[in-house]
Structures are given as C-alpha cells and as structure tokens.
C-alpha cells in the first residue's frame, strides 16, 4: 500500500502560515497598545512633575507670570498630547478586536483541516490494517496449502491393500 498522503497538505500549510501571521500581527498591535499606554503615563507623569516643581518653587519664592504662562502652555500641550494618544489607543483597541476575530477565524480554519487530516489518516490506517490482515491470511493459507501438499506426497497411498 502506498504511503499516507494528505491531499490538502498544501492548503493546511497555507492556513498554518495565515494563522501565524495573524497571531504575529495581533502581538504587534498589543505591543503598540502597551507602548501607547506607557506614553500616556509618561505624559501624565511629566505634567504632574512640572506642576509639582512649580508649586515647590512657588512655596519658596514668588513665581513670575511668564513661568505660570509657560506651565499653562505646557499643561495644555500635555493634555492635547494625552487626548491624541488616548484616541490612538481607542483606535488600536478596535484593530486589536478585529485582529482577534481574524486569529479566531484562522485558528478555526486550521482546526478544520487538522480534523480532516485525522479522519483521512484514520481511514488510511484502517485500510492499511485490512491490507496487512489480508496479506497475512493469504500467506497463512499459502503456507498451509504447501504443507498439506507436502504431507500428501509423503504419505503412502491408503488403498487398503
């Protein structure tokens, strides 16, 4: 009997590649989201630090109006930057959700082909076992027939005489 061959092996390979690519893209998006969250935290921390520094200086000496205006300007910039980053994070969240669906679909396609491979292999194995059993039975009968023919030649004729 011929060797097992899954007829959809190329399709299965292609689907596995699709799944790997979808998972890699998802990981990349998750990494981007983590970086964006880190950037938001950094912007918030820097704005808080600037406010704390100005308060500390104001407690020690008088603060010029220009410094207050600069701080206000910086805080406004920080707030706009934070809002842009939060919008980016929201958009990334949508992309991540879409990519999770893509990974789920790709995984489902791989699983379908894996099950098809298993069914095909089970059928092939059953046919292989049947062929081995048939061959063994034929060999047994052939050996038995040879032995029976050999005994018939060795026995003297029994014609009662």
Secondary structure, DSSP 8 states (H G I E B T S, - for coil): ------TTHHHHHHHHHHHHHHHHHHHHHHHHHHHHHHHHHHHHHHHHHHHHHHHHHHHHS---HHHHHHHHHHHHHHHHHHHHHHHHHHHHHHHHHHHHHHHHHHHHHHHHHHHHHHHHHHHHHHHHHHHHHHHHHHHHHHHHHHHHHHHHHHS---S--
